[in-house]
Amino acid sequence: MPVQKGVGYGPWTPLKLDHLRAILEMHVSITNAVLRKNPFYVQEYHFIDATAGPGTYRVSGEEVQGSPIVFLSVAEGQQLTYR
């Protein structure tokens, strides 16, 4: 497994990140619906990516968004207040 800036990645990494994006889009959509229906809940989402690497890295000369950037783009795209 190649290592870049201390983070390993392999040929399946882009596919895993695509799946992560799909899962997060569904999860954030459900979370937004729950928060809207329950205004007494704290209206802020806390996201911890305990195994996150750098935000971006290069694979075969192409820049790939890592999991922190994938979460941020999904959360901002669906207007989720996060921390």
BAKE-204411 format. One record per residue (C-alpha): residue in three letters; residue number from 1; x, y, z. Coordinates in steps of 0.05 Angstrom, whole numbers, plus 5000, padded with zeros to 4 digits. Layout:
N
res, n, px, py, pz
ala, NUM, X, Y, Z .
...
***
This chain:
83
res, n, px, py, pz
met, 1, 5000, 5000, 5000 .
pro, 2, 5030, 5067, 4980 .
val, 3, 5038, 5119, 5035 .
gln, 4, 5033, 5194, 5024 .
lys, 5, 5045, 5243, 5081 .
gly, 6, 5039, 5186, 5130 .
val, 7, 4972, 5161, 5103 .
gly, 8, 4963, 5097, 5065 .
tyr, 9, 4917, 5089, 5005 .
gly, 10, 4903, 5036, 4954 .
pro, 11, 4867, 5024, 4889 .
trp, 12, 4801, 5017, 4925 .
thr, 13, 4806, 5084, 4962 .
pro, 14, 4767, 5126, 4911 .
leu, 15, 4711, 5074, 4910 .
lys, 16, 4708, 5074, 4986 .
leu, 17, 4704, 5150, 4986 .
asp, 18, 4647, 5147, 4935 .
his, 19, 4610, 5099, 4981 .
leu, 20, 4624, 5144, 5041 .
arg, 21, 4594, 5203, 5003 .
ala, 22, 4531, 5164, 4987 .
ile, 23, 4524, 5141, 5060 .
leu, 24, 4536, 5211, 5086 .
glu, 25, 4485, 5242, 5038 .
met, 26, 4432, 5195, 5064 .
his, 27, 4453, 5203, 5137 .
val, 28, 4456, 5279, 5134 .
ser, 29, 4388, 5282, 5099 .
ile, 30, 4357, 5240, 5155 .
thr, 31, 4393, 5280, 5209 .
asn, 32, 4366, 5346, 5180 .
ala, 33, 4295, 5318, 5179 .
val, 34, 4301, 5296, 5252 .
leu, 35, 4329, 5364, 5273 .
arg, 36, 4274, 5402, 5237 .
lys, 37, 4219, 5361, 5270 .
asn, 38, 4251, 5367, 5339 .
pro, 39, 4271, 5440, 5351 .
phe, 40, 4285, 5424, 5424 .
tyr, 41, 4345, 5382, 5402 .
val, 42, 4412, 5418, 5399 .
gln, 43, 4413, 5442, 5327 .
glu, 44, 4486, 5425, 5315 .
tyr, 45, 4518, 5362, 5289 .
his, 46, 4585, 5338, 5316 .
phe, 47, 4626, 5296, 5267 .
ile, 48, 4688, 5258, 5288 .
asp, 49, 4729, 5223, 5235 .
ala, 50, 4778, 5185, 5280 .
thr, 51, 4817, 5155, 5222 .
ala, 52, 4818, 5215, 5176 .
gly, 53, 4880, 5231, 5137 .
pro, 54, 4895, 5296, 5102 .
gly, 55, 4838, 5332, 5067 .
thr, 56, 4866, 5317, 4998 .
tyr, 57, 4920, 5274, 4967 .
arg, 58, 4944, 5253, 4898 .
val, 59, 4933, 5185, 4866 .
ser, 60, 4964, 5175, 4798 .
gly, 61, 4973, 5250, 4792 .
glu, 62, 4899, 5264, 4805 .
glu, 63, 4876, 5301, 4867 .
val, 64, 4828, 5261, 4910 .
gln, 65, 4785, 5289, 4966 .
gly, 66, 4795, 5253, 5031 .
ser, 67, 4740, 5236, 5080 .
pro, 68, 4742, 5303, 5118 .
ile, 69, 4730, 5341, 5054 .
val, 70, 4676, 5292, 5032 .
phe, 71, 4638, 5304, 5098 .
leu, 72, 4645, 5380, 5093 .
ser, 73, 4620, 5382, 5021 .
val, 74, 4559, 5338, 5039 .
ala, 75, 4543, 5377, 5103 .
glu, 76, 4549, 5445, 5069 .
gly, 77, 4510, 5421, 5008 .
gln, 78, 4452, 5401, 5053 .
gln, 79, 4460, 5461, 5100 .
leu, 80, 4475, 5420, 5162 .
thr, 81, 4503, 5460, 5220 .
tyr, 82, 4564, 5421, 5242 .
arg, 83, 4622, 5427, 5288 .
***
